Amino acid sequence: MKTVERGEILDYVTYEEERDALRAGAIRAKGARRVHVGPHLTFLFENHETIRYQVLEMVRAERMVKEADIAHEIATYNELLGQDGDLGCTLLIEIDDPAARADKLSRWLALPRHLYAKLEDGTKVRARYDERQVGETRLSSVQYLKFPVGGRVPVATGCALDDPEASVEHELDDAQRAALASDLS
C-alpha cells in the first residue's frame, strides 16, 4: 500500500482552509473500512487516505511546524498501513461505562491473540499486534493490528476469545470487501 509522503502533508493553516473537503473524503474512506464486530469491537482498516487524514489532523491539533515532528508523525502513522499483501487495522474497543471498560480491559488481556480475518476458503488469519499495547494487568482500548492475508480479501472479521461478549464474527458486506480489495490491489 502506498505510504503517505511529506509532500502530501499541508501546513496547518492551509489544511484548516481545506479541512472540510478533506475530512469529507476521509470520512467516506473510513466508512467503507469500518467493521463493527459485536457490541464492543470496531475494526477500522487503514489505507493511504485514512492515514493522511490522521497525520493532517495531528499537525493541525499540535500546530506542528518542525520538519522532524512532522516526519515523526508520518512515520508513526505509516506503520499502521499494511504492506506486502497485509491489511493494517486499528481496533477500537468501545465500552462507554468506565467501570465495565476497566473490568473488560483487564479480563481481555488475551484478546489480540484471538482476533482474525476470515478468508473465502474459511481460513482464519490471526492478527499480528503490537505487544506494547498489552500491559501486565490491562489491555489498551486501541490496538494496532496487521492481518497477513497474502493479498486475499477477507469475507469476515472476528474474535474467538472465550467470553460471550468477545466471541463474535461479522461478515463483511460488498462495499467493505470492495474497499479492502482496492487497498490490496
C-alpha positions in Angstrom: 0.0 0.0 0.0 1.2 3.5 -0.8 2.6 5.3 2.2 2.0 8.9 3.0 4.8 11.2 1.9 5.9 14.6 3.3 4.7 16.4 0.1 1.2 15.3 0.8 1.0 17.0 4.2 -0.2 20.6 4.2 0.8 23.2 6.7 -1.8 23.5 9.4 -3.1 26.9 8.1 -3.6 25.6 4.6 -5.1 22.4 5.9 -7.6 24.4 8.0 -8.8 26.1 4.9 -9.3 22.8 3.0 -10.2 20.7 6.1 -14.0 20.3 5.4 -13.4 18.8 1.9 -10.5 16.6 3.0 -12.4 15.5 6.1 -15.4 14.5 4.0 -13.2 12.3 1.8 -11.6 10.7 4.8 -15.0 10.0 6.4 -16.2 8.3 3.2 -13.0 6.2 3.2 -13.3 5.2 6.8 -17.0 4.4 6.4 -16.3 1.7 3.9 -13.5 0.3 6.1 -15.2 0.4 9.5 -16.4 -3.0 10.6 -18.5 -3.3 13.8 -18.0 -6.8 15.3 -20.3 -7.5 18.2 -21.2 -4.8 20.8 -17.7 -3.7 21.6 -15.2 -4.2 18.8 -14.7 -1.9 15.8 -12.1 -2.7 13.2 -11.0 0.3 11.1 -9.0 -0.9 8.2 -6.5 1.8 7.3 -5.5 3.0 3.8 -3.5 5.9 2.4 -6.4 8.3 2.7 -7.3 7.5 6.3 -3.6 7.7 7.4 -3.0 11.0 5.5 -6.1 12.5 7.3 -4.8 11.3 10.7 -1.4 13.0 10.1 -3.1 16.2 8.9 -5.2 16.3 12.0 -2.2 15.7 14.3 -0.3 18.5 12.5 -3.3 20.8 12.9 -4.0 19.9 16.6 -0.4 20.2 17.7 0.3 23.2 15.4 3.4 21.4 14.1 5.9 23.3 12.1 9.2 21.5 12.8 10.1 19.1 10.0 11.3 16.5 12.4 8.0 16.5 14.3 6.0 16.1 11.0 8.3 13.4 9.8 7.9 11.5 13.0 4.0 11.7 12.7 4.2 10.5 9.1 6.5 7.5 10.1 4.4 6.6 13.1 1.1 6.6 11.2 2.6 4.9 8.1 3.4 1.9 10.3 -0.3 1.3 10.5 -0.6 0.6 6.8 -0.5 -3.0 5.5 2.4 -3.9 3.3 3.2 -6.9 1.1 -0.4 -8.1 0.9 -1.2 -7.4 4.6 -4.1 -5.3 5.8 -3.4 -2.7 8.6 -6.2 -2.1 11.1 -6.9 0.0 14.1 -9.1 -1.9 16.6 -11.2 0.2 18.9 -12.6 -1.5 22.0 -15.7 0.6 22.7 -17.2 0.4 26.1 -18.9 3.5 27.4 -19.2 2.7 31.1 -15.8 3.3 32.8 -16.2 0.6 35.3 -17.2 -2.0 32.7 -14.4 -0.9 30.4 -11.8 -1.2 33.2 -13.1 -4.7 34.0 -13.2 -5.9 30.4 -9.8 -4.5 29.5 -8.3 -6.4 32.4 -10.1 -9.6 31.7 -9.5 -9.4 27.9 -5.7 -9.4 28.0 -5.6 -12.3 25.6 -8.0 -10.6 23.1 -5.4 -9.5 20.5 -4.2 -13.2 20.1 -7.8 -14.2 19.2 -8.6 -11.6 16.5 -8.8 -12.9 12.9 -9.8 -12.1 9.4 -11.6 -15.0 7.7 -10.9 -15.7 4.1 -13.3 -17.1 1.5 -11.9 -20.7 2.0 -12.7 -20.5 5.7 -9.1 -19.9 6.8 -8.8 -17.7 9.8 -5.8 -15.4 9.6 -4.7 -14.3 13.1 -3.8 -10.7 13.7 -0.3 -9.6 14.4 -0.4 -6.9 17.1 1.8 -4.5 19.0 2.7 -6.2 22.3 3.5 -2.8 23.8 -0.3 -2.2 23.9 -0.9 -5.1 26.2 0.1 -4.4 29.7 0.5 -6.8 32.6 -2.9 -6.0 34.1 -4.9 -4.4 31.3 -5.2 -4.0 27.6 -5.2 -0.7 25.7 -8.6 0.2 24.3 -6.9 0.9 21.0 -5.0 -1.8 19.2 -2.9 -1.6 16.1 -3.1 -4.8 14.0 -1.8 -6.3 10.8 -3.6 -9.2 9.1 -1.2 -11.1 6.8 -3.9 -12.1 4.3 -1.4 -12.5 1.4 -3.3 -10.1 -0.8 -6.6 -12.0 -0.4 -9.8 -10.1 0.6 -11.4 -11.3 3.9 -15.1 -12.2 4.0 -15.4 -11.7 7.7 -13.6 -10.4 10.8 -13.9 -11.7 14.3 -12.7 -12.7 17.7 -12.6 -16.2 19.2 -11.9 -15.2 22.8 -13.6 -17.5 25.4 -16.0 -14.8 26.5 -19.6 -14.5 25.2 -19.2 -10.7 24.7 -15.9 -11.0 22.8 -16.5 -14.2 20.8 -18.1 -12.6 17.8 -17.8 -12.6 14.0 -19.1 -10.2 11.4 -19.5 -10.9 7.7 -18.1 -8.1 5.5 -20.6 -6.5 3.2 -20.0 -5.9 -0.5 -18.8 -2.3 0.0 -16.4 -3.3 2.7 -14.9 -6.1 0.6 -14.6 -3.8 -2.4 -12.8 -1.2 -0.3 -10.3 -3.8 1.1 -9.9 -5.3 -2.4 -9.0 -1.8 -3.7 -6.5 -1.4 -0.8 -4.8 -4.7 -1.6 -4.6 -4.1 -5.4 
